[in-house]
Amino acid sequence: MTSLFKLAAGVALAAATALAHAQVDKPVKILVGFAAGGSADVAARLLAERMAAELKQPVIVENRAGAGGRIAAEALKNAPADGSTLMLAPVVVPVLAPLVFSKLNYNPGTDFTPVAPVANFQFGLSVPAAHPAKDLKGLVTWAKANPAQANFGSPAPGSLPHFIGVMMGQAAGVDMVHVPFNGGAPLMNALVGNQVNVGVDTLVDQIEMHRNGKIRILATSGAERSPLLPDVPTMGQSGLKGAEGQGWFGVFAPAKTPSATVTQINAALNKALATPEVRERMLKMGLEPTGGSPAALAARIVRDTEHWAPVVKASGFKGD
């Protein structure tokens, strides 16, 4: 019995020693592949402030903007796997980029370690205020009757709004011509000016114009109605079965980061996301806080890759 106690004590001591060595013991940097002031940047800064208290280390946000998040992804790939460098990235980095680029400077499956899901966000499908369609069913009817005018705009080619528009056209049986813009603001200006008949972008970038009567959001892209616009149905509820797609943010660490370190950071992230102030501010930005395990984030990547691969293929779009 004494030997068993000694063995158990030895195993516990070894585990505790390994955990101690795996603890985050230096300042933490969260890479964001987009400019300061955007939703990814603001979300990262909200989390950083509260993670610092939990990790007992300074946590700073570093913007590595450009190339749709791919610059930050390469920086994460080359960072030390000790928990000192993380990345907050949207779905485009681990899911869409590998589908549209034949050559990438990173492989999300081998270069990253999932840490935690952070938040989901939805997209809206909208029309100019003067458009005759009052709902999505009416828009489909109009598009079939006016095929030469059946187009949709997105804030960028190869973006999730681009592929949501393609998915919508597939589900409706309408060949919608994609009109790419250089950002959300030019898209909204074109929509208000009747230069494009349908727009697809994040809800948060459209909601004020919708409320002011300058555009009309006909449907949202999620599985359930958005808490931002509970009176607007989803595409599925509007009759387009299978037409569903959400954006999301997740946090990643470099490959080979010790599991105990990932567990520690995951706990700090989830605690930050449970804070009422963080949840309230995210919801105001159009983000629906999620949280969860590394396994949940890994599974989401697999599931979304399977979901978007046929849509990307049908679009014919190549990022190279």
Secondary structure as GFF3:
##gff-version 3
##sequence-region A 1 320
A	DSSP	alpha_helix	2	22	.	.	.	ID=ss1
A	DSSP	beta_strand	28	32	.	.	.	ID=ss2
A	DSSP	alpha_helix	39	55	.	.	.	ID=ss3
A	DSSP	beta_strand	59	63	.	.	.	ID=ss4
A	DSSP	three_ten_helix	67	69	.	.	.	ID=ss5
A	DSSP	alpha_helix	70	77	.	.	.	ID=ss6
A	DSSP	beta_strand	85	90	.	.	.	ID=ss7
A	DSSP	pi_helix	92	96	.	.	.	ID=ss8
A	DSSP	alpha_helix	97	100	.	.	.	ID=ss9
A	DSSP	alpha_helix	108	111	.	.	.	ID=ss10
A	DSSP	beta_strand	112	121	.	.	.	ID=ss11
A	DSSP	beta_strand	123	128	.	.	.	ID=ss12
A	DSSP	alpha_helix	136	145	.	.	.	ID=ss13
A	DSSP	three_ten_helix	147	149	.	.	.	ID=ss14
A	DSSP	beta_strand	151	154	.	.	.	ID=ss15
A	DSSP	alpha_helix	160	172	.	.	.	ID=ss16
A	DSSP	beta_strand	177	180	.	.	.	ID=ss17
A	DSSP	alpha_helix	184	192	.	.	.	ID=ss18
A	DSSP	beta_strand	199	202	.	.	.	ID=ss19
A	DSSP	three_ten_helix	203	205	.	.	.	ID=ss20
A	DSSP	alpha_helix	207	211	.	.	.	ID=ss21
A	DSSP	beta_strand	215	220	.	.	.	ID=ss22
A	DSSP	beta_strand	247	254	.	.	.	ID=ss23
A	DSSP	alpha_helix	259	273	.	.	.	ID=ss24
A	DSSP	alpha_helix	276	284	.	.	.	ID=ss25
A	DSSP	beta_strand	288	289	.	.	.	ID=ss26
A	DSSP	alpha_helix	294	315	.	.	.	ID=ss27
###
